[in-house]
């Protein structure tokens, strides 16, 4: 890795700079999810319009014109435009900090407004049906450990913990404590998220005894897999590895998720959904159960409570209505003396 900006120059094209930035910064310092999504975001956003331009010559007006053209085309959602713009802004900020450009041309660009977020989640009855279907799944061939069933415990633990899939697949057994007292009187577990883009992402999440059982069963499954394929399975200590012991692929987990959804008979309220549905279900269940908003925000790893409110307005709005009802009952109750 060449980490020095000495070989770089504002005269190089944006394409040349982004190639270097992705290889030497993103691929080295950011998460696997970022390493996968950033190249695509730039390929479909900045490169077509500005890739051939000298880096230092790109102005705010150039970026604004590009954004306006993309919005006018209408084929890309506002949320996607904003996400891709944030990637370009980060790349330009690095260039600014290392003296390649005089100002970040992305900072004062007017972006399209976000569409209202539609959160896809499982309600209590749907979650129970989903769990039953997941536990009913069995490898068609125990010797081969069919990958379609391999990730079912990862999916169940995500439903019980609310972890992002990138956090889930990065967990090692050193991050797990299987001897944590539970309020029910049983023994639960604690999952420690030690990696993330911000300090708020690093946190400890406790799960109930049933999820502890799923973790124990997962460990047994990994041990069986390692014993049956000692030459091909490389043990890296991951809690939810691939069938080869490497870090699990999120796309394969989604395949298993959708298989379980179909088997459960749950009618998901969206054409497109993924593992984040499990995280949404966990947060929603906490808020509907009356857990404090600040506590939920911290457990979810949100940087700001405002993020929790923005994403889960369907719950906080209902809570506000419930609170108003409590006040109304108190003010109009005949039993209350004034």
N, C-alpha and C positions, 0 to 999 in steps of 0.2 A: 504494500500500500504506500502510495506517495501522498503523505498527509500535509505536505508543505504547499502553500499557495505560490511559491516562487516560480514554479514552472507554468503557472496560470497567468492569463492576461485578459484585460477587458476587450482586447482586439479579437479574441477567439469567438467563434460563433456560439450562439446559445446552445445549439445541439452539442457542440464539442464540450462546453462547460457542463451541461447536464449529464453527459456521459461520464465525465470525471466525478461529478458530485455523487451520482448514483453508485458508482463503483467504490469510491473512497470514503464516502460519508454514510450514505444510507445503508449500504450493504455491510458496513462495519459496525455502525453504532446504533442502528434502529432495529426494531423487532422484525421477525419473519413476515408478519402481516404487512408492515410498511415496505419491506423489500419486495414483496409481491405486488402491492397496489400502486406504489409511486411511479414505476416506469410506465404502467398503463395510463395512469392519470396524466402524465406529461405528454405521452404519445398522442392522446386524444384531445389535448387542450392547447398547450403552448407551441409544441413543435411544428404543427402544420403551418401556422401563421407567422411564427417568429423564429423558428429554428435556424434559419439561414442568416439571421441578422447578427452583427457584432454585439456581443454581450453589453458593452458599455453604451451602445447607441440606443438601446431600448428605453422608451419613455413611458410615463404613466398614460399618456394619450394613446400610445401604441397598444398597451395592454387593455385600456378601456375600449378601444375600437374592436379588438379581438373579442372581448366579452360581449359587447353589443351585437356583434355578428352571430355569435353562438346563441344568444338569447333569441334573436330575431328568427333564427333557423327553426327553433322550437322543438328540436328533437332530443334535447338533453334537459333533464329536470334541474330546477334551480338548486336543489340540494347537491346534486352532482357537480354543477358548475362551481359552487362554493367550496366543495371538497377539493376539486382539482386546483382551484385557485390557491388554496392554502398550501398545497404542495409546491407550486411555483413560487409563492411568497417565501416559503422556507428556504428554497434554493437561492433565491435572490438575496435573502437576508444573510446567508453565509457569505455570498460574494461581497456584500457591503461590508461586513465585519472584517473581511480579509483584504480590503482595499482594491477590489477588482472593479467596483462601480461606486459612484458618488452618492447615489440614493437608491432606495428600493422602489422600483416603479409599480409595485403591486399594492402599496400601502393605502393609497387614496382612490383606489378604483371602486366605482359604484357597482355592487353586485346585485343580482336579482334576489328578491325576498324569498325566504324559505317557505315552502308549502307547509300547511299544517301537518304535523307528524301523525301517522296512523300506526299505533302500536298494536302489534299482533301478539296475543297472549292466550294462555289456557286458563279458564276459570277453574274453580275448585273441583267440580265434577269431571271436567275434561282432563285435568291433571291426574286425577285418580285413575281414569280409564287409560290414560297414556302410560302410567306406571305399570298397570296390569299388563298391557300389551308388550311393554319393553321387557318385563320379567318373563313373559311367556316365550319370548324369542330364544331360540337355541341354535347353535351352529349346526348346519346341515351335515357337516362332516367334522367331527371333533378333532380328527388328526390334522386337518388343514386349517382349522379355525377360520372359517369363512369370514372375510373382512366385513361382509354385510352385517354380521352380528357382533363382531369384535368390539365395537364402540358403544354398545348399549349401556354399560356402566358409566362411561364418560358422559353420556347424554343424561342419565339419571342424576349423576352428581352435579352436573351443570344446573339441572332443574332445582336441585336442593340447595345450591350455593350462590347462584346468580353470577358466577364467574363468566367473563368473556371467554370465547373459545380459545383465543390466543393465550390467555392466562391458564386455562385448563390444560392445554397440551404442553405447556412449559413446566407444569408441576413435577417435582421429583419427590421421592419418598422422604427425603430430608425436610420437605416443606409440609409434611403431614404429621399431625399428632393424633393418634388413635385412642388416647386415654384422657378425654376431656369430660368432666361431669356435666350431665344434662339436667335441666330443670325438671324433667319428668322423673328423675331418679335413676335413669339409665346412664349409659356412657355414649357420648357423641364423639365428634372429631373436629379438629381445627385445620383449616387450609390456609397456609401463609403464602400470599402473593408477593414475591420478592423482586419482580421485574415489572417495569411499566414506563410509560413515557413521562409520567409525573409522579410526585411524591404521593399524591392522593390515590394512585393506582396500587401502591404498595400497602397492603392491609392484611388483616387476619379475619377470616370468616368461619364461624362455627356452624356445623351442620348437625342434624338430629341423629339419634341412634340408627335409624333405618339407613341413612346415607353412610354412616360408619360401616354398616354391614356391606353395603355396595362396594365400599373401598376395600374391605377385606376380601370380598369375592373377586374383585379386580386384581388384587395382588396374587391371589391363588391362580387366576387365569394366566397372568403374566409368567408366573413360575412354571406352570405346566407348559406353556408355549416355549419357554427357554429350554426346558428339559427335552422337549420333543424335537427342537430344531437348533441344537447347540452350534451348528456351523453357520447358520444363516441369521440367527437372532443375536443381535448385539445389544447387550444390556447396558443402557445408559442411565439407569435409575429413574426413568420416567414413569409416572403413575399411569398415564394413558398413551403408551407408545403405539406405533404402527405394528403390524404383524411381523416386522423385521427388527423392531426395537428402536427405530428412528422416531423422530418427532412426527406425530400424527398429522395427516393432511385434513384440513378443515372441510374440504369438498367431499371427502369420503364420509366424514361424520354426518354431513347434511344428507347424504344418500340414505344412511341408516336411520336418521331422524324421520325422513319422509316415509320410509318403510314402516316405522312404528306408528306414525300418525295414521296411515292407511289401515293398519291392523287394528287400531284402537277405535276406529269409526268416528273419531273427532272431526268435525267439519271446521277446518281452519278458515278464519274469516279474511283470507287474502289469497290471491293467485300465487304470489311469490313470498316465500318465507324461508328462514334458515335457523341456525342455532340461537340467534339473538332472541327468538321467540321464547326460549327457555329462560333467558335472563329477564325478559320483560315479565314473564309469568311469576318469577320469584319476587321481583320488586313489587308488582301489583298485589301479590298475596300479602306481603308485609304491610303495605299501605292500607289495604282493605281490612287487615287485621288490627289496625289502629296503632301500628308502630310509628314512633316519632319520625317526622320527615327528615330531620337532620341526621338521625341515626341511620336511616335507610340510605341517605345520600353517601354517608361515609362508608357504609358496608358495600355499596355498589361501586365505590371507587370513583365517584364523580368529583370533579375538581371544584364544583360549585353547587350549592343547594338549588340554585336557579336552573341548573341543567335537569335535575330531578323533576322540578315543577314543570319545566317545559315539555319534557318527554312524557311524563305521567300525569298530564292534566286531566285525563279521563278519570283518574282516581282522586286527585286532590280536589277536583271540581265537585265530585260526589261527596267528599268529606266536608267541603264548605257548605253544601246544601244540608248535610246532616247536622252540622254545627248550628246553622241557622234554625233548623227545626228544634234543636235543644233549647236555644234561646227563646224561640216562640212559645214552646211548651212551658218554660219557666215563667215567662211574662204573663201568660194567660191562664195558668193553673189556678183553680179555685182553692186548692189546698194551701197555696203559698200566701202568707199574710204580708201586707204592705203597710 
